[in-house]
């Protein structure tokens, strides 16, 4: 995977704090949706996901491990 590739979010991180409802809503709202990779750092992919919540794409970012996304378009 590289910057610009489109990936589908397949699952949220297992390490999400159970008491942080806002963070949980952010990640779970992205499951099944497709985003371009914006950055890759230390083995994680950065996705800008604000559009899912009616905001500009860069308003919300998430970082996921490559195993949590599926390559859709290289």
N, CA, C and O atoms as CSV, one atom per row, in Angstrom:
chain,resi,resn,atom,element,x,y,z
A,1,UNK,N,N,0.840,-1.179,0.000
A,1,UNK,CA,C,0.000,0.000,0.000
A,1,UNK,C,C,0.884,1.242,0.000
A,1,UNK,O,O,1.973,1.267,0.574
A,2,UNK,N,N,0.369,2.266,-0.667
A,2,UNK,CA,C,1.115,3.519,-0.737
A,2,UNK,C,C,0.146,4.700,-0.677
A,2,UNK,O,O,-1.066,4.534,-0.817
A,3,UNK,N,N,0.693,5.877,-0.470
A,3,UNK,CA,C,-0.116,7.090,-0.419
A,3,UNK,C,C,-0.904,7.212,-1.722
A,3,UNK,O,O,-0.357,7.026,-2.809
A,4,UNK,N,N,-2.183,7.524,-1.602
A,4,UNK,CA,C,-3.055,7.661,-2.763
A,4,UNK,C,C,-3.885,6.428,-3.061
A,4,UNK,O,O,-4.928,6.529,-3.707
A,5,UNK,N,N,-3.442,5.263,-2.604
A,5,UNK,CA,C,-4.240,4.043,-2.781
A,5,UNK,C,C,-5.558,4.186,-2.033
A,5,UNK,O,O,-5.615,4.815,-0.976
A,6,UNK,N,N,-6.610,3.604,-2.583
A,6,UNK,CA,C,-7.901,3.617,-1.898
A,6,UNK,C,C,-8.066,2.318,-1.120
A,6,UNK,O,O,-7.834,1.225,-1.637
A,7,UNK,N,N,-8.472,2.470,0.136
A,7,UNK,CA,C,-8.664,1.311,1.004
A,7,UNK,C,C,-10.040,1.371,1.654
A,7,UNK,O,O,-10.593,2.447,1.882
A,8,UNK,N,N,-10.573,0.205,1.944
A,8,UNK,CA,C,-11.844,0.101,2.669
A,8,UNK,C,C,-11.518,-0.268,4.113
A,8,UNK,O,O,-10.725,-1.175,4.370
A,9,UNK,N,N,-12.135,0.440,5.045
A,9,UNK,CA,C,-11.947,0.151,6.463
A,9,UNK,C,C,-12.732,-1.115,6.786
A,9,UNK,O,O,-13.945,-1.172,6.581
A,10,UNK,N,N,-12.038,-2.121,7.288
A,10,UNK,CA,C,-12.657,-3.413,7.565
A,10,UNK,C,C,-12.995,-3.600,9.049
A,10,UNK,O,O,-13.950,-4.300,9.385
A,11,UNK,N,N,-12.214,-2.976,9.933
A,11,UNK,CA,C,-12.483,-3.124,11.359
A,11,UNK,C,C,-11.834,-1.993,12.125
A,11,UNK,O,O,-10.874,-1.376,11.664
A,12,UNK,N,N,-12.368,-1.735,13.291
A,12,UNK,CA,C,-11.801,-0.731,14.193
A,12,UNK,C,C,-10.699,-1.392,15.022
A,12,UNK,O,O,-10.688,-2.612,15.181
A,13,UNK,N,N,-9.788,-0.601,15.540
A,13,UNK,CA,C,-8.744,-1.178,16.392
A,13,UNK,C,C,-9.343,-1.836,17.633
A,13,UNK,O,O,-10.315,-1.339,18.203
A,14,UNK,N,N,-8.760,-2.945,18.040
A,14,UNK,CA,C,-9.216,-3.629,19.255
A,14,UNK,C,C,-8.883,-2.823,20.501
A,14,UNK,O,O,-9.485,-3.023,21.556
A,15,UNK,N,N,-7.932,-1.920,20.380
A,15,UNK,CA,C,-7.439,-1.178,21.543
A,15,UNK,C,C,-8.231,0.091,21.847
A,15,UNK,O,O,-7.798,0.889,22.679
A,16,UNK,N,N,-9.378,0.301,21.200
A,16,UNK,CA,C,-10.168,1.499,21.498
A,16,UNK,C,C,-10.639,1.455,22.949
A,16,UNK,O,O,-11.135,0.426,23.408
A,17,UNK,N,N,-10.487,2.571,23.678
A,17,UNK,CA,C,-10.957,2.585,25.062
A,17,UNK,C,C,-12.483,2.443,25.106
A,17,UNK,O,O,-13.184,3.213,24.449
A,18,UNK,N,N,-13.001,1.495,25.850
A,18,UNK,CA,C,-14.448,1.257,25.849
A,18,UNK,C,C,-15.263,2.428,26.393
A,18,UNK,O,O,-16.448,2.545,26.083
A,19,UNK,N,N,-14.654,3.289,27.193
A,19,UNK,CA,C,-15.391,4.410,27.775
A,19,UNK,C,C,-15.355,5.669,26.905
A,19,UNK,O,O,-15.956,6.678,27.272
A,20,UNK,N,N,-14.666,5.632,25.764
A,20,UNK,CA,C,-14.591,6.787,24.874
A,20,UNK,C,C,-15.580,6.593,23.724
A,20,UNK,O,O,-15.220,6.077,22.666
A,21,UNK,N,N,-16.801,7.004,23.937
A,21,UNK,CA,C,-17.877,6.799,22.955
A,21,UNK,C,C,-17.623,7.590,21.667
A,21,UNK,O,O,-17.933,7.114,20.575
A,22,UNK,N,N,-17.066,8.783,21.795
A,22,UNK,CA,C,-16.822,9.613,20.613
A,22,UNK,C,C,-15.796,8.957,19.684
A,22,UNK,O,O,-15.990,8.912,18.470
A,23,UNK,N,N,-14.724,8.458,20.255
A,23,UNK,CA,C,-13.698,7.786,19.458
A,23,UNK,C,C,-14.249,6.503,18.832
A,23,UNK,O,O,-13.970,6.199,17.672
A,24,UNK,N,N,-15.018,5.771,19.596
A,24,UNK,CA,C,-15.628,4.545,19.093
A,24,UNK,C,C,-16.571,4.851,17.925
A,24,UNK,O,O,-16.571,4.140,16.920
A,25,UNK,N,N,-17.368,5.906,18.063
A,25,UNK,CA,C,-18.293,6.307,16.997
A,25,UNK,C,C,-17.524,6.702,15.737
A,25,UNK,O,O,-17.930,6.371,14.623
A,26,UNK,N,N,-16.413,7.410,15.924
A,26,UNK,CA,C,-15.589,7.827,14.790
A,26,UNK,C,C,-15.094,6.620,14.001
A,26,UNK,O,O,-15.280,6.557,12.786
A,27,UNK,N,N,-14.469,5.667,14.677
A,27,UNK,CA,C,-13.913,4.501,13.976
A,27,UNK,C,C,-15.021,3.623,13.407
A,27,UNK,O,O,-14.936,3.203,12.253
A,28,UNK,N,N,-16.041,3.342,14.178
A,28,UNK,CA,C,-17.102,2.445,13.704
A,28,UNK,C,C,-17.893,3.051,12.545
A,28,UNK,O,O,-18.418,2.323,11.703
A,29,UNK,N,N,-17.979,4.386,12.500
A,29,UNK,CA,C,-18.662,5.062,11.389
A,29,UNK,C,C,-17.931,4.914,10.065
A,29,UNK,O,O,-18.511,5.128,9.000
A,30,UNK,N,N,-16.658,4.548,10.134
A,30,UNK,CA,C,-15.840,4.417,8.924
A,30,UNK,C,C,-15.811,2.990,8.380
A,30,UNK,O,O,-15.402,2.773,7.239
A,31,UNK,N,N,-16.236,2.026,9.174
A,31,UNK,CA,C,-16.190,0.630,8.740
A,31,UNK,C,C,-17.058,0.436,7.494
A,31,UNK,O,O,-18.220,0.841,7.462
A,32,UNK,N,N,-16.476,-0.186,6.478
A,32,UNK,CA,C,-17.176,-0.442,5.228
A,32,UNK,C,C,-17.052,0.673,4.211
A,32,UNK,O,O,-17.501,0.527,3.074
A,33,UNK,N,N,-16.447,1.790,4.603
A,33,UNK,CA,C,-16.307,2.926,3.699
A,33,UNK,C,C,-14.882,2.964,3.122
A,33,UNK,O,O,-13.948,2.401,3.694
A,34,UNK,N,N,-14.746,3.633,1.993
A,34,UNK,CA,C,-13.480,3.671,1.267
A,34,UNK,C,C,-12.877,5.073,1.317
A,34,UNK,O,O,-13.574,6.073,1.142
A,35,UNK,N,N,-11.566,5.123,1.559
A,35,UNK,CA,C,-10.838,6.388,1.664
A,35,UNK,C,C,-9.469,6.239,1.011
A,35,UNK,O,O,-8.923,5.136,0.959
A,36,UNK,N,N,-8.904,7.356,0.508
A,36,UNK,CA,C,-7.518,7.305,0.029
A,36,UNK,C,C,-6.547,7.378,1.213
A,36,UNK,O,O,-6.822,8.039,2.214
A,37,UNK,N,N,-5.426,6.701,1.085
A,37,UNK,CA,C,-4.379,6.801,2.091
A,37,UNK,C,C,-3.711,8.162,1.941
A,37,UNK,O,O,-3.254,8.522,0.856
A,38,UNK,N,N,-3.658,8.910,3.029
A,38,UNK,CA,C,-3.073,10.247,3.019
A,38,UNK,C,C,-1.605,10.202,3.426
A,38,UNK,O,O,-0.785,10.960,2.908
A,39,UNK,N,N,-1.282,9.311,4.356
A,39,UNK,CA,C,0.078,9.235,4.877
A,39,UNK,C,C,0.310,7.833,5.409
A,39,UNK,O,O,-0.631,7.152,5.818
A,40,UNK,N,N,1.550,7.407,5.403
A,40,UNK,CA,C,1.941,6.151,6.029
A,40,UNK,C,C,3.091,6.481,6.975
A,40,UNK,O,O,4.099,7.056,6.563
A,41,UNK,N,N,2.932,6.115,8.246
A,41,UNK,CA,C,3.949,6.446,9.231
A,41,UNK,C,C,4.052,5.337,10.264
A,41,UNK,O,O,3.057,4.955,10.879
A,42,UNK,N,N,5.234,4.834,10.446
A,42,UNK,CA,C,5.507,3.819,11.462
A,42,UNK,C,C,4.581,2.603,11.301
A,42,UNK,O,O,4.135,2.012,12.285
A,43,UNK,N,N,4.302,2.241,10.034
A,43,UNK,CA,C,3.496,1.064,9.757
A,43,UNK,C,C,1.997,1.283,9.815
A,43,UNK,O,O,1.235,0.339,9.606
A,44,UNK,N,N,1.546,2.509,10.094
A,44,UNK,CA,C,0.117,2.814,10.145
A,44,UNK,C,C,-0.269,3.667,8.944
A,44,UNK,O,O,0.536,4.448,8.437
A,45,UNK,N,N,-1.524,3.506,8.491
A,45,UNK,CA,C,-2.026,4.339,7.392
A,45,UNK,C,C,-2.939,5.413,7.976
A,45,UNK,O,O,-3.742,5.149,8.871
A,46,UNK,N,N,-2.799,6.631,7.449
A,46,UNK,CA,C,-3.652,7.744,7.881
A,46,UNK,C,C,-4.732,7.946,6.841
A,46,UNK,O,O,-4.461,8.011,5.642
A,47,UNK,N,N,-5.961,8.045,7.317
A,47,UNK,CA,C,-7.108,8.300,6.457
A,47,UNK,C,C,-7.819,9.549,6.953
A,47,UNK,O,O,-7.970,9.738,8.160
A,48,UNK,N,N,-8.259,10.408,6.031
A,48,UNK,CA,C,-9.065,11.571,6.390
A,48,UNK,C,C,-10.527,11.185,6.159
A,48,UNK,O,O,-10.924,10.867,5.038
A,49,UNK,N,N,-11.315,11.217,7.223
A,49,UNK,CA,C,-12.647,10.615,7.192
A,49,UNK,C,C,-13.781,11.575,7.550
A,49,UNK,O,O,-14.901,11.131,7.805
A,50,UNK,N,N,-13.515,12.868,7.574
A,50,UNK,CA,C,-14.527,13.842,7.983
A,50,UNK,C,C,-15.811,13.791,7.178
A,50,UNK,O,O,-16.883,14.070,7.714
A,51,UNK,N,N,-15.727,13.439,5.899
A,51,UNK,CA,C,-16.918,13.421,5.041
A,51,UNK,C,C,-17.986,12.464,5.550
A,51,UNK,O,O,-19.174,12.672,5.304
A,52,UNK,N,N,-17.575,11.419,6.256
A,52,UNK,CA,C,-18.540,10.464,6.807
A,52,UNK,C,C,-19.473,11.166,7.790
A,52,UNK,O,O,-20.611,10.743,7.993
A,53,UNK,N,N,-18.978,12.240,8.396
A,53,UNK,CA,C,-19.732,12.952,9.423
A,53,UNK,C,C,-20.171,14.338,8.962
A,53,UNK,O,O,-20.470,15.203,9.784
A,54,UNK,N,N,-20.211,14.550,7.635
A,54,UNK,CA,C,-20.695,15.802,7.084
A,54,UNK,C,C,-19.727,16.966,7.228
A,54,UNK,O,O,-20.143,18.124,7.207
A,55,UNK,N,N,-18.462,16.675,7.373
A,55,UNK,CA,C,-17.416,17.701,7.534
A,55,UNK,C,C,-16.429,17.588,6.374
A,55,UNK,O,O,-16.482,16.620,5.616
A,56,UNK,N,N,-15.524,18.567,6.224
A,56,UNK,CA,C,-14.449,18.402,5.239
A,56,UNK,C,C,-13.619,17.160,5.583
A,56,UNK,O,O,-13.468,16.823,6.757
A,57,UNK,N,N,-13.086,16.487,4.575
A,57,UNK,CA,C,-12.376,15.215,4.775
A,57,UNK,C,C,-11.309,15.318,5.854
A,57,UNK,O,O,-11.187,14.418,6.686
A,58,UNK,N,N,-10.523,16.415,5.855
A,58,UNK,CA,C,-9.410,16.517,6.789
A,58,UNK,C,C,-9.839,16.879,8.212
A,58,UNK,O,O,-8.995,16.956,9.105
A,59,UNK,N,N,-11.128,17.101,8.436
A,59,UNK,CA,C,-11.629,17.463,9.771
A,59,UNK,C,C,-11.419,16.340,10.785
A,59,UNK,O,O,-11.165,16.602,11.961
A,60,UNK,N,N,-11.526,15.086,10.332
A,60,UNK,CA,C,-11.279,13.916,11.186
A,60,UNK,C,C,-10.260,13.020,10.499
A,60,UNK,O,O,-10.359,12.756,9.300
A,61,UNK,N,N,-9.276,12.552,11.268
A,61,UNK,CA,C,-8.301,11.603,10.748
A,61,UNK,C,C,-8.293,10.373,11.647
A,61,UNK,O,O,-8.496,10.462,12.858
A,62,UNK,N,N,-8.054,9.230,11.023
A,62,UNK,CA,C,-7.846,8.011,11.798
A,62,UNK,C,C,-6.575,7.341,11.299
A,62,UNK,O,O,-6.180,7.512,10.146
A,63,UNK,N,N,-5.944,6.580,12.180
A,63,UNK,CA,C,-4.751,5.805,11.860
A,63,UNK,C,C,-5.086,4.346,12.079
A,63,UNK,O,O,-5.612,3.974,13.128
A,64,UNK,N,N,-4.784,3.520,11.092
A,64,UNK,CA,C,-5.091,2.096,11.192
A,64,UNK,C,C,-3.892,1.258,10.746
A,64,UNK,O,O,-3.045,1.706,9.973
A,65,UNK,N,N,-3.852,0.043,11.254
A,65,UNK,CA,C,-2.862,-0.923,10.786
A,65,UNK,C,C,-3.306,-1.443,9.428
A,65,UNK,O,O,-4.506,-1.510,9.161
A,66,UNK,N,N,-2.365,-1.815,8.561
A,66,UNK,CA,C,-2.742,-2.335,7.248
A,66,UNK,C,C,-3.696,-3.535,7.311
A,66,UNK,O,O,-4.483,-3.733,6.386
A,67,UNK,N,N,-3.643,-4.326,8.364
A,67,UNK,CA,C,-4.543,-5.480,8.490
A,67,UNK,C,C,-5.992,-5.057,8.748
A,67,UNK,O,O,-6.905,-5.876,8.634
A,68,UNK,N,N,-6.206,-3.791,9.092
A,68,UNK,CA,C,-7.561,-3.315,9.387
A,68,UNK,C,C,-8.232,-2.672,8.182
A,68,UNK,O,O,-9.378,-2.230,8.258
A,69,UNK,N,N,-7.501,-2.625,7.059
A,69,UNK,CA,C,-8.057,-2.078,5.820
A,69,UNK,C,C,-7.834,-3.062,4.683
A,69,UNK,O,O,-6.987,-3.951,4.768
A,70,UNK,N,N,-8.603,-2.890,3.625
A,70,UNK,CA,C,-8.462,-3.747,2.439
A,70,UNK,C,C,-8.196,-2.849,1.238
A,70,UNK,O,O,-8.923,-1.884,1.005
A,71,UNK,N,N,-7.154,-3.168,0.480
A,71,UNK,CA,C,-6.811,-2.398,-0.705
A,71,UNK,C,C,-7.925,-2.560,-1.750
A,71,UNK,O,O,-8.294,-3.679,-2.110
A,72,UNK,N,N,-8.452,-1.431,-2.228
A,72,UNK,CA,C,-9.523,-1.444,-3.216
A,72,UNK,C,C,-9.000,-1.011,-4.573
A,72,UNK,O,O,-9.340,-1.599,-5.600
A,73,UNK,N,N,-8.156,0.038,-4.569
A,73,UNK,CA,C,-7.646,0.567,-5.834
A,73,UNK,C,C,-6.239,1.104,-5.616
A,73,UNK,O,O,-6.028,2.002,-4.801
A,74,UNK,N,N,-5.292,0.555,-6.339
A,74,UNK,CA,C,-3.885,1.014,-6.212
A,74,UNK,C,C,-3.602,2.097,-7.239
A,74,UNK,O,O,-2.486,2.613,-7.300
